[in-house]
């Protein structure tokens, strides 16, 4: 595998390392070295999330495979434990080949997430040291709610159906994610919000959707008793 371009988001408590061309493969550590090592450690799990997708990914053996091309100061959100900075590379246009790749990546992640949920069904998820942690259904609801809010960051109009089942809402929201991404990539959505607020670029949209989903996928796998 050729060198993998990564970016670093540098907080006071957490540093995130993310692979620029593999949205969702993003982990954190207490410093740069720990974040890059965490990215290596999760490489095989990321590869598993892509199982069945027609994309060539090989988890690297060590951090020498990485080339850090961007460093950005983090925010309070970074230190809370979530990435919050869009790398400069996400300003690049999304061409049709890029769009097709993203349309392959996201469903692959969804299939992996659904498989983890099915595997954990009927099992108890271990609580944290202070008794914290959502149960399985709450995690799924949380993912769905977050994705519904993310599409608004592309100025895409989507209304949740409060009367629908959770599975129906998952299906609707995922389709909205794909539709919003396609419209944004093809320049069919505004670049600024109605009050002048900054909207997300399509590449960063994919990055955030993917990171959030995979982060909770791996949480479920790690917490299954």
N, C-alpha and C positions, 0 to 999 in steps of 0.2 A: 504494500500500500504506500502511496506517496504521502508526503507530509500532510498533516491535517491542520488547517488554519483554525485557531481558536482565539477567543477574546476573553478578557478578564474584567470583572466588575468588582472593584475594590472597596469593600466596606470596612468599618472599624472592627466589627466582630466576625463578619463573614466575607469570604471572597468566592465569587462564582466564576467557573470556567465553562465556556460553552463552545461547542463545535459550530463554526459558522455555516457550514453546508449540510449539517445534520441536525436540524431543529428538534429540540427535545432532549438531545444528549447534552445535558448541562447539569453540573453538580457543584457543590460548595465545600469549602474547608475553612480552617482558621487562618490560612495564609495562601499565597500563590501556589506554593509547592503542594500543600495538602489538597487544594482544589483540583490541581492538575492530576494528582494521584487518584483522587476520587473519580475523576472522569475516566481514567484508565480502569479503575476497579469496576465501574459500571458499564464498561464497553461490552462485555459478554451479555449483560442483561439488555442492553440496548439492541444488540444484534438479535436477541431472542424476540424482542418486540417487533422486529422487522421480518420475522420468520414468515415465509410464504409470499413476501412482497418481491416483485421482480427488480430488486435493486442490489447492487453489489456493495456489501459492507463487511469489512473484516476488522474485528476489534484489535487495536494495536497492543503490543506487548508491554510497552513502557512509555514514559513521557517524552522520550527522544523523538517520538513520532509527531509531536505537536510543534507547531510554529505559532507563537503568540504574536499576532499582528495588531491587536488593539488592546489598550488598557483604559478603563474609564473609572472615575471615582463613583462609589456607590452612594446610596441614599439611606434614609431610615428604614425603607422597605427592604433594602439589601440586608441590613443588620437584623431585621425582623425574621428573615429567612426566605425571601423570595427575590428573584432577579427583577430589576426595575429599569434597566438602562438598555436602550436599543443600540446595538453596535452600528457603526457608520456603514458597514457593509450592507445593512438592511435597507439603505437608501437606494440600492441598485434597482433598476426596473425589473419587473417579473415578466419574462418573455413566455411564449406559449410552452416551450419545453420545460421551463421552471414551474409553470402552473401545473402541467401534467405530473411533474414529479411530486409537487406538494399534494396533488389530488391522489397520489399513490401512498404517500407517507401517512397522511392523516387517517385514512381508513385502516391502514395496517396497525396504527397505534390503537384505534378504537377496537379492532378485533382482539388485540392483546389485552386491553383493559377489560373487555367483556369476558374473555376467558378467565382472567384473574378473579373477576366478580363471581363467575359461575363456580370456580374452584373453591371460593371462600364461602359460598352460600351454605347456610346451616351451621357454620363454624363460628366460634367466638374469636373476635379480634382482641389481641392483648392490649391492655391499657398501658399508657405511659407511666413513668415513675410516680406521677402525681394523680394518676387515675384518669388522665385526659385521653382524648381520641374519639373521633366519630365512629358510630357503628357503620356497617356496610352500606345500608340504604342511605344513610346521611351523607356518606362519601359520594355516592352516585348522584344524589340530589345536589350536592355542592358543586360537583363537576358540571352538571347540567346548568345550574344557575350562573356559574362563572362564564361558561361558553356563551350563554345568552347575553351576558353583559359585554363580552369581548366583541361580539359582532357590532355592537353599538359604537365601538371605537373605530369602526370603519365607516360610520355614518350609514349603516345598513339598518333598515327598519324591520324589526322582528318582534312580534308580540307572543308572549307565552300563553298557552291554553291551560288555565287553572283547572279545567274539568277533565283534562286528559290524564291517562295513566302515566306513570314514570317512564315506562318503555316508549310510549307514544311520544312523550316530550323529548326523550333522548333522540329518537329518530328525527323529529322535526328540527331540533336544535342542531344536530349534526348536518342535516341538509342545509340549514341556514348558514352554518360555518362555511360549507363548500360554496354555496351561492354567493355569500358575501366576499369570499376570497376571489372568486372568479370575476365578480363585478369590479372589485377594487383593482385587481391586476390588469383588467382591460380598460381602466380609466373611466368606468361608468359611475363611480361614486365621487362625491366632492372630496377635495383634499383638506378642507378645513371645516370645523364644526359650525353650527348656526350662529354661535357667539364668538367665532374666531378661535376656538380652542384647537389645539393640535391633535390631529387624529393619528392613528397608527399607520405605518406603512405595511403593505401586505406581507412582506417577509417577516416583520416583527410580529404581526398578528399570528402567523403560523408558529413562530418560535414560542410565543406565550401560551397558545392553546396546547402545543405539544409538550412543553415543559410541565405545565400544570397537570395534564393528564398522566404523563409518565411518572411524575413525582408521586401521585396518589396510587397509581398502579403498583409501584414498588413498595409503597407504604402498606398496601393491602397484603402483598406477598410476605412482607416482613412481619406483619402482625397476626397472621393466621396461626391459631393455636394448633 
